[in-house]
Amino acid sequence: MVVGTTLGGYVPLLWGDTFFSLTSVILTAIGGFLGIYIGFKISQNL
């Protein structure tokens, strides 16, 4: 989850937005959910 939220927050910086833009907030949330989902799927395969 930490990796997903960090990457999601940094992506808007590539096109010049800030950390506090709406795009950054949305991508941070999406990255967090993807991180949780991927972690859940990995834990089921162990």
Number of C-alpha atoms within 10 A of each C-alpha: 18 12 14 19 21 15 16 22 24 15 17 20 14 8 7 8 14 15 15 10 12 12 17 21 16 14 20 25 18 17 21 21 15 17 17 16 13 14 12 11 11 10 9 8 6 5
